[in-house]
Amino acid sequence: MTGNPSVSPWDELPVRDELRGKSPYGAPQLDVPVRLNTNENPYPLPEPLVERIAERVREAARNLNRYPDRDAVELRTQLAKYLTDTSGYEVGPANVWAANGSNEVIQQLLQTFGGPGRAAIGFEPSYSMHGLIARGTGTGWISGPRGDDFTIDLAAAQKAIAEHRPDVVFITTPNNPTGTAVPPETVLALYEAAQAAKPSMVVVDEAYIEFSHGDSLLPLLEGRPHLVVSRTMSKAFGAAGLRLGYLAAHPAVVDAVQLVRLPYHLSAVTQATALAALEHTGVLLKYVEQLKAERDRLVTELRAIGYEVTASDANFVQFGRFPDAHEAWRKILDRGVLVRDNGVPGWLRVTAGTPEENDAFLDAVREMQCLVGDTPTPPKEQSS
Ligand SMILES: *Cc1c(COP(=O)(O)O)cnc(C)c1O
């Protein structure tokens, strides 16, 4: 034992200065009947797919004495085919890279294009992991602006890029936690601004694109070698437990991330499981259609109850406004439903679940609203 007994061992650990006093990512994992807080797909994988996974993993198990395919060629080929089939924009395996969740994809991108002495920008509120992974990779983080209606205010965003000249620009569309889609014209204008300022890499995070009313921005990759589109199997594919994310970009970007990826980072079991899932995209995308309908129902019913709701292109809905969002979160939890308090003042986020789960959520918020003092505050007049 060394040091002052009033100082905890944590305080004495020689951790990097920029990590001191910070909190890790931590959505509560509580055991309650209805969990609508982490944007997971509520439907378990269909049984024929479970069988196919078992089959492919059994084959992979016979070769576990060997390292996996380091370049994951078969998987990247099938991911490219999925992207091409669903977007109409031709993508090949040389354009695709995969890792353990899109969080690892983002980490590899920041290790390659960020790092000490460099900076990344996101337009907040947005996905908190962009900033956290920036910090973990020693990349500076710039919190860029968003409008009062949670859309990206193009002029303000262009100004922030020109002023800070970031090395990496994150654009999340549909955005988490607001559900807001970013129009392709805005992405193009921000890409131009980023090229004029630095030039920097622009990462379009399309984790929720399968749930969108609009199309993927993949076609924007044409002729734009500094653009990256990142995707995941965690949401639409209902495979959050698998940990599989991927990107599409110019082959030079795929070559560049090879410099930082750990050798054999994607296990043979992961590759086999993801390949099985990619054989079943048809049925998985049918669940997505049901979830989109439920998402739209949540928007309509929440508005009918009197809540303010941000238009959503994702599998979740942001609703408010609450004088005290955390208090409201607690009251919904008391009724057996876990939603998410992302720290956006006045707002909460609910993931679209099964029709039964969504009914339970709607009953909980209706009941809550009947209590005096718990009514949402009326929408603020927009100033423009
Ligand atoms: C959920 C989410 C991800 C997915 O992360 P995985 O590591 O693939 O599970 C990525 N980006 C955003 C914006 C998300 O909300």
The ligand as a MOL file (V3000), in Angstrom:
LIG
                    3D

  0  0  0     0  0            999 V3000
M  V30 BEGIN CTAB
M  V30 COUNTS 15 15 0 0 0
M  V30 BEGIN ATOM
M  V30 1 C -26.0540 1.5720 -32.4920 0
M  V30 2 C -25.1940 2.4890 -33.2660 0
M  V30 3 C -24.0330 2.0110 -33.8670 0
M  V30 4 C -23.7720 0.5450 -33.8340 0
M  V30 5 O -22.7570 0.1320 -33.0890 0
M  V30 6 P -22.2930 -1.3700 -33.2060 0
M  V30 7 O -20.9320 -1.2850 -32.6470 0
M  V30 8 O -22.2990 -1.7590 -34.6560 0
M  V30 9 O -23.2590 -2.1940 -32.4040 0
M  V30 10 C -23.2920 2.8530 -34.6470 0
M  V30 11 N -23.6560 4.1430 -34.8310 0
M  V30 12 C -24.7800 4.6220 -34.2820 0
M  V30 13 C -25.1950 6.0220 -34.5710 0
M  V30 14 C -25.5580 3.8130 -33.4610 0
M  V30 15 O -26.6450 4.3100 -32.8750 0
M  V30 END ATOM
M  V30 BEGIN BOND
M  V30 1 1 1 2
M  V30 2 1 2 3
M  V30 3 2 2 14
M  V30 4 1 3 4
M  V30 5 2 3 10
M  V30 6 1 4 5
M  V30 7 1 5 6
M  V30 8 2 6 7
M  V30 9 1 6 8
M  V30 10 1 6 9
M  V30 11 1 10 11
M  V30 12 2 11 12
M  V30 13 1 12 13
M  V30 14 1 12 14
M  V30 15 1 14 15
M  V30 END BOND
M  V30 END CTAB
M  END
